[in-house]
């Protein structure tokens, strides 16, 4: 017989007779789809056993309950219950609505492909609504695994830890579980990377005997524990007692194929089956993690080698600098002693002149001590109110014999009523002795060195300007670095020490120079304020 409507046709062999209903029931029982028929008033009219299996509800209760009762039955299974309610209302509001989408279930996790469309009578009138649900969980999981493997293949960073931390995090996201990268140290498992843990969880590791990983390491194979509570030797382990009854772990190996740790996931969803695809997926992630751990080891070894080489070079450099410094000091002392000896041998006829010259030679010793002390960065600068004018006058007086012998004139331009600066008097002496000696050494007879000090707001600006040949740009950029010197016999420590002293006083030092245009050093010092 053939039933016809305006759009629909249904053919049934007449010989079947009353068997048609039985055959239709057999079809609904045999298909792998959950099938539900609802009335236009939301009432559930019929469903098959597969629907009950997917949602975890008794089908007899579904067709004998009102809509609100059915909703309560499935509420805990729906990941987005409120969204499901809104969509359900929208679909039932339009009898002609057709929809295909995905529905996410939890406890256990499932992904269902959902279809709904109108059911018509022989005249084409909508009389009910058909819903079908197909379990696509396996395909969904495989696709997520493929996407994750693709994403992890694109992760690159100079720091291996960042790479394996991201991989650990992605595994935790895929399973919604705790994901742990553990490194074995004898009988202890160090948690090198961990993700998906609850807030406040901060455990660096645990004994191997307390971990599921002991079975993975002991068997030297990937290991799945579907439900630890079913095994006496596992049910009392700390993770099982904490509710993490499901485990999947794979070994991590070094290039010599030795086990160095494990990569695993743990959670309490023992009702969700883990299979070979999960092991394959975790094994592929473990291979990438193992390579990053080896890269980390190699980088660590390289860093140690570089540190040893650097330390050796620094020791060699220190010895070289010490030798150069000693030779320079010995040269200066020898010159001063020679001059003293000459003065004494020729000064018997004029004792007063001899005494004055000896004082000048002692001043040279004092200047040498200033230079030597400034080479070492002060351990602690005791900031106090310092009269900058007194400092500059003291240094100029100390260097007056140098100016006289070199034929370089000094011009003093220090403003009156300058505020005291926040500094250390002795250390400032070192700074300006160095700057003025540098100026004398690059100046020619008859040239000037201008020393000025002015107030600018809450700062005092001191400048030392010479008329020398200037500093090339290539040298100027590194002028305040240690061992950088523009003179062949220079140590490159004087200006470096000046910068450190001024910085420790809360100030700044800079230089302005160019070939043939002289050099100006600018020292900015903070005005003293009572605290």
TAHUWO-V549783 format. One line per field, one symbol per residue. ss: DSSP state (a for helix, b for strand, c for the rest). phi: phi as a letter, one per 20 degrees, with the letter a starting at -180 (. if undefined). burial: + if it has 16 or more other ideal C-beta (glycine too) atoms within 10 Angstrom, else -. Layout:
ss=???
phi=???
burial=???
//
This chain:
ss=cbbbccccbbbccaaaccaaaaaaaaaaaaccbbbbbbbccccbbbbcaaaaaaacccaaaaaaccaaaaaaaaaaabccaaaaaaaaaaaaacccccbbbbbbbccccbbbbbbbbbbbcccccbbbbbbbbbbcaaaaaaaaaaaaaaaaaccccccaaaaaaaaaaaaaaaaccbbbbbbbbccbbbbbbbbcccccccccbbbaaaccaaaaaaacccbbbccaaacaaaaccaaaaccccbbbbbbbbcccccbbbbbbbbbccccccccaaaaaaaaaaaaaaaaaaaaaaaaaaaaaaaaaaaaaaaaaaaaaaaaaaaaaaaaaaaaaaaaaaaaaaaccccaaaaaaaaaaaaaaaaaaaaaaaaaccccccccbbbcaaaaaaaaaaacaaaaaaaccbbbbbbccccccbbbcaaaaaaaaaaaaaaaaaacccccbbbbbbbbbccbbbbbbbbccccccaaaacccccccccccccccccaaaaaaaaaaacccbbbbbbcccccbbbbbbbbbcccc
phi=.cedcgcdccdcfffflffgfffffffffefedeccdcffemffebbdffffffemcfffffeddegffffffdgfeefcfffffffffffffcgefcbcbdcedclefbddedcbbfddefdnefdacdcccdfdgffffffffffffffffeecbgegffffffffffffffemcfdcdddecldcdeefbbbnefgnebdfrbfgfedgffffffelbgcddfbffecgfdfdfgfffeneedbbccfdcefemefdrbcbcbadeffefecffffffffffffffgfffffffffffffffffffffffffffffffffffffffffffffffffffffffddffcfffffffffffffffffffgfffffefffbeefbfcffffffffffffefffffffmeedddcdfelfffdeacgfffgggffffffgfffeedgnedcedcbcecmecdddccdddffndfffeffdfeefmdcedfdeemdfffffffffffendbcbccaagmdmccedddcfffcfd
burial=---------------------------+----++++++-----+-+++-+++-++-+-+--+--+----++--+--++-----+--+---++----------+++---++++++-+++++-------++-+++++++--++--++--+---+-------+--++++++-+++-++-++++++++---++-++++++--------++-+--+++++++----+++++++-----+--+-++---++++++++++------+++++++++++-+-+---++-++-+++-+++-+++-+------------------------+--+---+---+---+---+--+---+------+--+--++-++--++-++--++-++--+-+--+-++-++-+++-++-+++--+-+-+-------++++++++-++++++++++++++-++---+-+++++-----+++++++++++++----+--++-+-+++---+++++++++++++-++-+-+---+----++++-++++++---
//
